[in-house]
Amino acid sequence: METLQMLKALSDETRIRILNILRDGSLCVCEIEAILEITQSNASRHLTKLTNVNLVNSYKDAKFVYYRLNEDTINQFNFIKAILNEELDNEKN
């Protein structure tokens, strides 16, 4: 069931884009929405789905909540790395 939920979370282009930009390090919601040109509510909704399946972790620093990849989960599910690498290659072309 865990793998199925993970696949569902990865089935959205915006969530894949979020994971790709988090590969370079932690970002707050305001940075994610600016980079991807999406609304704050849309970014938060996608981040909640990614957090629920442990693909991202969050931490609070002052008044901002930052998100980062959960490397333990990424390493546990090898197919996630393959998906992210393929998407990163597609964006470079």
N, C-alpha and C positions, 0 to 999 in steps of 0.2 A: 504494500500500500504506500509506503514511503516513496518508492521510486515513481509510482504513478502520480503522486502529488507533486513531486519534483518536475516531472515531465509537463504537467499542467502549468506549473509556474513558468517553465521555459518556453511555453507555446505562444508567448506574446512578444512581439517585436520590441516594444518599449522596455519590457523587463530585460530582454537580452541587451539592449543598448545601455541600460542602467548598469548591468553587470560588467559590460565592457569598459565603461568609464570608471568604475570602481576598481578596476585592475591596477590603475595608476596610484591608488591611495584613497583615503577617506574623503568624503564630501558631505556637506550638509544639504538638506533638502533644497534650500535656496540656490545652491550651486548646481545641483542636478537639474532643477527646473530651468535654469538659465541656459545650461549647456544643451539640453534636449529640446528647449523651447516648448515646454509643456506647463500646465498650470500646477500650482502647489498641491491642490487636491488630487490631481491625477498622479503626480509624483508620489504623494503619500500613499495613495491606494496601491500603487505598484510596489512600493517599498514594503508595505504591510504584507503583501502576498509573498514577497521574497524573504521577509523575516520569518513568516510562519513556517516556511520549509527550511529554515536555517541556512539559506544561501547568503544572507547578509546579517551582520550584527550591527547594533547601534550603541552609541554612547553619547552622553551629554557633556558638553563643554560650555560653561556659562549658560547663555540662553539658547544655544544651538544644539541640535541633535545631529550627530554625524553618523554616516553609514559606511561600512567597509565590508569587503568580501569575507565570508567565513571560510578561511583556508582549509579547515578541518573537513568541512562538508565537500568543498571542491575536490580535495584529494581523495575523499572516500568514494566519490562517484566520478570515475575517470571520463565518462561520456560528457560531463559538463565542461571539462577542460577542452575536449575536442570541439564541442559546439562553440565555445568562446573563441578558440583559436581560428576556427573557420570563419566566424563572423568578423573577427579582426582583420583577417586576410581579405575578406570581401570589401570591407570599408577602405582598405588601402588601395584597392584597384579602381 
